[in-house]
């Protein structure tokens, strides 16, 4: 009976992976439908508790929440199988899209994506708007958001990102007196997953620096970004843009925007854009190199978040009793919002001279904030418009 229950759970995971368009908010709705209401694997309160925990950890929120549910139901083995079932469809689709981008005529691609690239910028600004409405509620958060946006825009280095996130957390942690006092119990920490995370991090940096092997360096790049992406997939986009477009020039801004737009058409985890970026980063290695790049990127981007949820879930109840920990979340979220704004502005620079692009951004943003039209429908409309005007 237990094995049958696990099979039904994994079937539900695959169903959501193939139909979950729209990001974490939509994913949460589907989690409630399948796991709480339909099969009663856990209560809604337990699900929301897991969701809250994953929102404050670096990494993909929906992926971590789903993996935590698998862990709760069947331990580490079921959690790992859950992870694979969840990420493989989107990762494969995005890797295939990268191969298509590599072989499509550049002029044709430019015409086809003339509208969906500015739409990608609108989605970034919309993400900042949605996140900001949830987390920007005080003068401190406003200052940290503006500071984060300004610093990330002026200093386009991947090393600015962790510094701003750390600064935001430290600054807001001093507001701990505003948090409710909770009874404390001793924290018992099993360090093995954290040590594994740190060992992999250190080894990838060391081996990559010594060998200068591109796949190893790519793994380290994505592993580092996956370890610093507080706020989920919307925060991941500016991190990847800063690293692979602005800093290392592995992709052009147009290619990156095409990836963002394509990712809106793909169900499942938003972190799947990493396989698109990783594949194009290794295009000089041929088709086999692009496949390797997609796999390395997917492994690097998802692994740290999973190790973190395995590490923290065991003592989260005790950790959240400390007010400074809860207070630091305000600054982390505010800085992350600023990073998203900076990424949108940086990408907007490349097409600010085109009034068609400017109006496409404005109209798309207005549609997003005033209607409930699914994002993939908007992107499909932009792609269709680009094809029609091309002929």
C-alpha positions as CSV (number, residue, x, y, z in Angstrom):
1,X,0.0,0.0,0.0
2,X,2.8,2.4,0.8
3,X,4.5,1.8,-2.6
4,X,1.1,2.4,-4.3
5,X,0.8,5.6,-2.4
6,X,4.3,6.7,-3.5
7,X,3.4,5.9,-7.1
8,X,0.3,8.0,-7.0
9,X,2.2,10.8,-5.4
10,X,4.9,10.7,-8.2
11,X,2.1,10.6,-10.8
12,X,0.7,13.8,-9.3
13,X,4.2,15.4,-9.3
14,X,4.5,14.6,-13.0
15,X,1.1,16.0,-13.7
16,X,2.0,19.3,-12.1
17,X,5.4,19.3,-13.9
18,X,3.5,19.1,-17.2
19,X,0.7,21.5,-16.4
20,X,2.0,24.0,-13.8
21,X,2.4,27.1,-15.9
22,X,2.9,30.4,-14.1
23,X,5.5,30.0,-11.4
24,X,5.5,29.4,-7.7
25,X,2.1,30.9,-7.0
26,X,0.4,28.6,-9.4
27,X,2.5,25.7,-8.2
28,X,1.3,26.3,-4.7
29,X,-2.3,26.2,-5.8
30,X,-1.7,22.9,-7.5
31,X,0.1,21.5,-4.4
32,X,-3.0,22.3,-2.4
33,X,-5.3,20.7,-4.9
34,X,-3.4,17.4,-5.3
35,X,-1.6,16.9,-2.0
36,X,-3.9,18.5,0.5
37,X,-7.5,18.3,-0.8
38,X,-7.4,15.3,-3.1
39,X,-5.0,12.9,-1.4
40,X,-4.5,14.4,2.0
41,X,-0.7,13.7,2.2
42,X,-0.5,16.7,4.6
43,X,-2.6,19.5,6.0
44,X,-2.8,23.0,4.4
45,X,-1.1,24.4,7.5
46,X,1.8,21.9,7.1
47,X,2.1,22.8,3.4
48,X,2.2,26.6,4.1
49,X,4.8,26.0,6.8
50,X,7.0,24.2,4.3
51,X,6.4,26.9,1.7
52,X,7.4,29.6,4.2
53,X,10.6,27.8,5.1
54,X,11.5,27.4,1.4
55,X,10.9,31.0,0.7
56,X,13.6,32.1,3.1
57,X,16.2,29.6,1.8
58,X,18.3,30.2,-1.3
59,X,17.1,28.1,-4.2
60,X,14.0,27.2,-6.1
61,X,11.0,27.6,-3.8
62,X,8.5,25.3,-5.6
63,X,11.2,22.6,-6.1
64,X,12.3,22.8,-2.4
65,X,8.7,22.6,-1.2
66,X,7.9,19.6,-3.4
67,X,11.1,17.9,-2.4
68,X,10.3,18.5,1.3
69,X,6.8,16.9,0.8
70,X,8.5,13.9,-0.8
71,X,10.9,13.8,2.2
72,X,8.1,14.0,4.6
73,X,6.2,11.2,2.9
74,X,9.0,8.7,2.1
75,X,12.4,10.0,3.3
76,X,15.4,10.9,1.1
77,X,14.9,8.3,-1.6
78,X,11.4,9.5,-2.4
79,X,12.5,13.1,-2.2
80,X,15.3,12.6,-4.8
81,X,12.9,10.7,-7.2
82,X,10.4,13.5,-6.7
83,X,13.0,16.1,-7.6
84,X,14.0,14.2,-10.8
85,X,10.3,13.8,-11.9
86,X,9.7,17.5,-11.3
87,X,12.7,19.1,-13.0
88,X,13.4,16.8,-16.0
89,X,10.5,17.8,-18.3
90,X,11.2,21.6,-18.1
91,X,15.0,21.1,-18.1
92,X,14.8,19.0,-21.3
93,X,12.5,21.4,-23.0
94,X,14.7,24.4,-22.2
95,X,17.8,22.5,-23.3
96,X,16.1,21.7,-26.6
97,X,15.1,25.3,-27.0
98,X,18.8,26.3,-26.6
99,X,19.8,23.8,-29.4
100,X,17.1,25.4,-31.6
101,X,18.4,28.9,-30.9
102,X,21.9,27.8,-31.9
103,X,20.7,26.5,-35.3
104,X,18.0,28.9,-36.3
105,X,19.0,31.7,-38.7
106,X,19.9,34.7,-36.6
107,X,17.9,37.1,-38.7
108,X,14.8,34.9,-38.6
109,X,15.2,34.5,-34.8
110,X,15.5,38.3,-34.4
111,X,12.3,38.8,-36.3
112,X,10.4,36.0,-34.5
113,X,11.4,37.3,-31.1
114,X,11.0,41.1,-31.8
115,X,8.1,41.2,-29.4
116,X,8.8,38.5,-26.9
117,X,12.2,40.0,-26.0
118,X,10.7,43.2,-24.7
119,X,7.9,41.1,-23.1
120,X,10.7,39.3,-21.2
121,X,11.7,42.7,-19.7
122,X,8.1,43.4,-18.8
123,X,8.0,40.0,-16.9
124,X,11.1,41.0,-15.0
125,X,9.6,44.4,-13.9
126,X,6.3,42.6,-13.1
127,X,8.2,40.2,-10.9
128,X,9.8,43.1,-9.1
129,X,6.3,44.7,-8.7
130,X,4.8,41.5,-7.3
131,X,7.7,40.8,-4.9
132,X,7.9,44.4,-3.8
133,X,4.2,44.6,-2.9
134,X,4.7,41.6,-0.6
135,X,8.0,42.6,1.1
136,X,8.5,46.4,0.9
137,X,6.6,47.8,3.9
138,X,9.1,50.0,5.8
139,X,11.6,52.7,5.3
140,X,14.4,50.2,5.9
141,X,13.1,47.9,3.1
142,X,12.6,50.9,0.7
143,X,16.2,52.0,1.3
144,X,17.6,48.5,0.9
145,X,15.6,48.0,-2.3
146,X,16.8,51.3,-3.8
147,X,20.4,50.7,-2.7
148,X,20.4,47.2,-4.1
149,X,19.0,48.4,-7.5
150,X,21.5,51.2,-7.7
151,X,24.6,49.2,-6.7
152,X,23.7,46.3,-8.9
153,X,23.1,48.6,-11.9
154,X,26.4,50.6,-11.4
155,X,28.6,47.6,-10.5
156,X,27.7,44.7,-12.8
157,X,29.6,41.9,-11.2
158,X,28.3,38.6,-9.9
159,X,30.1,39.3,-6.6
160,X,28.0,42.3,-5.9
161,X,24.9,40.1,-5.5
162,X,25.9,38.1,-2.5
163,X,27.3,41.2,-0.8
164,X,24.0,43.1,-1.2
165,X,21.9,40.1,0.0
166,X,24.2,39.7,3.0
167,X,24.1,43.4,3.8
168,X,20.3,43.5,3.6
169,X,20.0,40.6,6.0
170,X,22.4,42.1,8.5
171,X,20.8,45.5,8.4
172,X,17.3,44.3,9.0
173,X,18.3,41.8,11.6
174,X,18.9,44.7,14.0
175,X,15.1,45.3,13.9
176,X,14.6,42.1,15.9
177,X,12.8,43.9,18.7
178,X,9.8,44.3,16.3
179,X,9.4,40.5,16.2
180,X,7.3,38.5,18.6
181,X,9.1,36.8,21.4
182,X,8.8,33.0,21.2
183,X,9.7,30.3,23.7
184,X,13.0,28.7,22.8
185,X,14.1,25.1,22.9
186,X,17.7,23.8,22.3
187,X,18.7,23.5,18.6
188,X,19.9,20.1,17.5
189,X,21.7,20.4,14.1
190,X,22.7,17.5,11.9
191,X,25.5,19.2,9.8
192,X,26.1,16.5,7.2
193,X,24.1,18.2,4.4
194,X,25.6,21.6,5.1
195,X,29.1,20.1,5.1
196,X,28.3,18.4,1.8
197,X,27.1,21.7,0.3
198,X,30.3,23.5,1.5
199,X,32.6,20.7,0.3
200,X,31.0,20.7,-3.2
201,X,31.2,24.5,-3.3
202,X,34.9,24.5,-2.3
203,X,35.9,21.6,-4.5
204,X,34.2,23.1,-7.6
205,X,36.0,26.4,-7.1
206,X,39.3,24.8,-6.6
207,X,39.2,22.2,-9.4
208,X,37.7,24.8,-11.8
209,X,40.4,27.3,-11.0
210,X,43.2,24.7,-11.4
211,X,42.0,23.0,-14.6
212,X,40.1,25.9,-16.2
213,X,37.8,23.2,-17.5
214,X,34.6,25.0,-18.8
215,X,32.1,22.3,-17.7
216,X,33.5,22.4,-14.1
217,X,33.6,26.2,-14.1
218,X,30.0,26.3,-15.3
219,X,29.0,23.9,-12.6
220,X,30.6,26.2,-10.0
221,X,28.9,29.3,-11.6
222,X,25.5,27.8,-11.4
223,X,26.1,26.1,-8.0
224,X,27.1,29.5,-6.6
225,X,24.1,31.3,-8.1
226,X,21.8,28.5,-6.8
227,X,23.3,29.0,-3.4
228,X,22.6,32.8,-3.4
229,X,19.2,33.0,-5.1
230,X,17.0,34.1,-2.2
231,X,13.5,34.6,-3.6
232,X,13.1,31.9,-6.2
233,X,13.2,31.9,-10.0
234,X,12.5,35.6,-10.4
235,X,15.6,36.4,-8.5
236,X,17.6,33.8,-10.5
237,X,17.1,35.7,-13.7
238,X,19.1,38.9,-12.7
239,X,21.8,36.7,-11.2
240,X,22.3,34.7,-14.4
241,X,22.1,37.9,-16.5
242,X,24.8,39.6,-14.5
243,X,27.1,36.5,-14.6
244,X,26.7,35.2,-18.1
245,X,25.7,38.3,-20.2
246,X,27.2,41.3,-18.5
247,X,30.3,39.7,-16.9
248,X,31.3,36.7,-19.0
249,X,29.5,37.5,-22.3
250,X,28.6,33.8,-22.9
251,X,25.2,34.9,-24.2
252,X,23.9,38.1,-25.8
253,X,21.2,40.1,-24.2
254,X,18.9,39.1,-27.0
255,X,19.5,35.4,-26.5
256,X,19.0,35.8,-22.7
257,X,15.7,37.6,-23.3
258,X,14.6,34.9,-25.7
259,X,15.3,32.4,-23.0
260,X,13.2,34.3,-20.4
261,X,10.3,34.4,-22.9
262,X,10.6,30.7,-23.7
263,X,10.7,29.9,-20.0
264,X,7.3,31.5,-19.6
265,X,5.9,29.0,-22.1
266,X,7.3,26.0,-20.2
267,X,5.5,24.4,-17.2
268,X,7.4,23.3,-14.1
269,X,10.3,25.0,-12.2
270,X,11.4,28.5,-13.4
271,X,15.0,27.5,-12.6
272,X,14.9,25.4,-15.7
273,X,16.2,28.5,-17.6
274,X,19.6,27.5,-16.3
275,X,19.7,24.6,-18.8
276,X,19.1,27.1,-21.6
277,X,21.9,29.4,-20.4
278,X,24.3,26.5,-19.7
279,X,23.7,25.0,-23.1
280,X,24.4,28.2,-25.0
281,X,27.4,28.8,-22.8
282,X,29.0,25.7,-24.4
283,X,27.9,26.1,-28.0
284,X,31.5,26.1,-29.2
285,X,31.7,22.5,-28.1
286,X,29.1,21.4,-30.6
287,X,25.8,19.6,-29.9
288,X,27.3,17.2,-27.4
289,X,28.8,20.1,-25.5
290,X,25.5,21.9,-25.4
291,X,23.8,18.9,-24.0
292,X,26.6,18.6,-21.4
293,X,26.3,22.3,-20.6
294,X,22.5,21.9,-20.0
295,X,23.0,19.0,-17.7
296,X,25.8,20.6,-15.7
297,X,23.8,23.8,-15.4
298,X,20.7,22.0,-14.2
299,X,22.7,20.0,-11.6
300,X,24.5,23.0,-10.4
301,X,21.4,25.2,-10.1
302,X,19.2,22.7,-8.3
303,X,21.6,20.9,-6.1
304,X,22.4,23.6,-3.5
305,X,18.8,24.3,-2.8
306,X,18.0,20.7,-2.2
307,X,21.0,20.2,0.1
308,X,19.8,23.3,2.0
309,X,16.2,22.0,2.5
310,X,17.5,18.6,3.6
311,X,19.8,20.5,6.1
312,X,17.4,23.1,7.5
313,X,14.1,21.1,7.6
314,X,15.3,19.1,10.5
315,X,15.8,22.1,12.9
316,X,13.6,24.8,11.3
317,X,11.1,24.8,14.2
318,X,13.9,25.7,16.6
319,X,15.6,28.2,14.4
320,X,12.6,30.4,13.7
321,X,12.3,31.0,17.4
322,X,15.1,33.6,17.2
323,X,13.9,37.0,16.4
324,X,17.0,38.2,14.5
325,X,16.6,35.3,12.1
326,X,13.0,36.3,11.3
327,X,13.9,40.0,11.1
328,X,16.7,39.4,8.6
329,X,14.2,38.1,6.0
330,X,12.9,41.7,5.4
331,X,16.4,42.9,4.3
332,X,17.1,39.8,2.2
333,X,13.8,40.2,0.3
334,X,14.2,43.9,-0.1
335,X,17.7,43.5,-1.6
336,X,16.5,40.7,-3.9
337,X,13.8,43.0,-5.2
338,X,16.4,45.7,-5.9
339,X,18.4,43.2,-7.9
340,X,15.4,42.3,-10.0
341,X,14.8,46.0,-10.8
342,X,18.4,46.5,-11.7
343,X,18.3,43.5,-14.1
344,X,15.2,44.9,-15.8
345,X,16.8,48.3,-16.2
346,X,20.0,46.8,-17.6
347,X,18.1,44.8,-20.2
348,X,15.9,47.8,-21.1
349,X,19.0,49.8,-22.0
350,X,19.6,47.6,-25.0
351,X,16.3,48.5,-26.6
352,X,15.4,51.9,-25.1
353,X,15.9,53.4,-28.5
354,X,13.1,51.4,-30.1
355,X,9.6,52.8,-29.5
356,X,8.0,49.5,-30.6
357,X,10.0,47.8,-27.8
358,X,9.2,50.5,-25.2
359,X,5.5,50.3,-26.0
360,X,5.6,46.5,-26.0
361,X,7.1,46.6,-22.5
362,X,4.5,49.1,-21.2
363,X,1.5,47.3,-22.7
364,X,2.7,43.8,-21.5
365,X,3.3,45.2,-18.0
366,X,-0.2,46.8,-17.9
367,X,-1.8,43.5,-19.1
368,X,0.0,41.6,-16.4
369,X,-1.0,43.9,-13.5
370,X,-4.6,44.4,-14.7
371,X,-5.7,41.0,-16.0
372,X,-5.4,37.3,-15.2
373,X,-4.3,36.3,-18.7
374,X,-1.7,33.4,-18.2
375,X,1.8,34.4,-19.1
376,X,2.2,31.7,-21.7
377,X,-0.8,33.0,-23.6
378,X,0.8,36.5,-23.7
379,X,4.1,35.1,-24.9
380,X,2.4,33.0,-27.6
381,X,0.6,36.1,-28.7
382,X,3.9,38.0,-29.0
383,X,5.5,35.1,-30.9
384,X,2.5,34.9,-33.3
385,X,2.6,38.7,-33.9
386,X,6.3,38.5,-34.7
387,X,5.7,35.7,-37.2
388,X,2.8,37.5,-38.9
389,X,4.7,40.7,-39.3
390,X,7.6,38.8,-40.7
391,X,5.7,37.7,-43.8
